[in-house]
Amino acid sequence: MAQNAGRPAGRPGTRRKRLRMAVAVGAIALGSLGAQANAATGTAPAASSGTAPAASSGTASGPAARAATPWTLRTPLSETVSREFWGVAATGAKDAWTVGRTTDGDAGSTPLIRHWDGTAWTDVAAASTGGKAARLERVDASGPDDAWAAGTLDDNASAPIVLQHWDGEKWTGVDHAAAPEGSLSFVGDIATFGTKAAWLTGFDWNPQSNAQVSYLERWTGAEWRRESLPAAPGGGEVRPADITGTGPDDVWVTADAVTGEVSVPLLYHWDGGGWTVREVPTPAETSTGWSATHAVAAGRGTVYVLGRTEDPRAAGATMAVRWAGGGWRSLPALPVDEANAAGADGAGRLWIAGWAPGDPHTVLSRWTGTKWATEKLPAEVTQHSEMSTVLGIAGVPGTKGVFAAGLAGCASDPVQCGLLVSRDLR
């Protein structure tokens, strides 16, 4: 997003990131995040990590769980309906969106959209998906009359991705080309910087041949059109992933250049007239290379890139670097096993969310400029749910504040409770 599923087995990159998120959500539904995903014939391939540590007992308790935190729970954990929040975006203190899905037993899932007006979160009707089960996974907004949401159908059949646009009055479905026959479509990311400056990444995957076609598209004001990126400096198939930026002429896109089993992280920049590309520095050489999983703009010309390696001999190894025009700066390893979400707050400070070793609840960590400062979720979450995950982080322009969205494993059915928290907001 302008701020803000699985790859073939053994190969790093976008589909692994997507599957790890899906595994996290599914595992919370099952009440067990300790197990690794296993590959299954005819289904999206497995990720090597991305699950939270298993809880040692039902709900969190003790001094750590009760520790004071500057984060505030914005909506009660509902135990009357199963909800998941996958993404969040804000244009100001009185205009924010979160998207996901609501699941109701045999009725399946329906897209979920909620809006923040500065006082409360309320449901807003999504555009129709023709009666098909669907979820929205990404959302971004450039103003009160321009927001985009993207997701997929939940039927595991060949179908186009789900795209919806907000014009200030209602959400409307927007057509997108379907994947080739036999392939499944997935969303990578979506970002908007104006009515004719929206960007989308995604990929089509054929489960029979394992072939993947990744793409970057731009909204012209009338249709989504494919964009060509410059070739990777060292060769390889370019697979665009995360999108961030500060405006129509300052857009960043991460990508992986994939050659065989090895992935090289790249960072592309759009200045309004053309693209430049740079290889992202990595901490060490690994057998599978490194994958860029998140990009976060912290001001014009400044961007953070986060990533990880799939090398089983370097399990849990992460990377974080900052580009500030003149060159790269390496940050210490992430304080979590992987960043499930990343974003900048209204003051431009980098935040990440992930699981710390042995903790079934997500923690949120801020880069202070010299170190990572880690904070827990509110006690209303950690003491009243078995586990949790944050899937989206978005700063609130005009404030120092930030929203985080995700889900928690509630103690009773339905087990998936939507999670919305904030920091430094009234």
Order of alpha helices (4+ residues) and beta strands (2+ residues): alpha-alpha-beta-beta-beta-beta-beta-beta-beta-beta-beta-beta-beta-beta-beta-beta-beta-beta-beta-beta-beta-beta-beta-beta-beta-beta-beta-alpha-beta-beta-beta
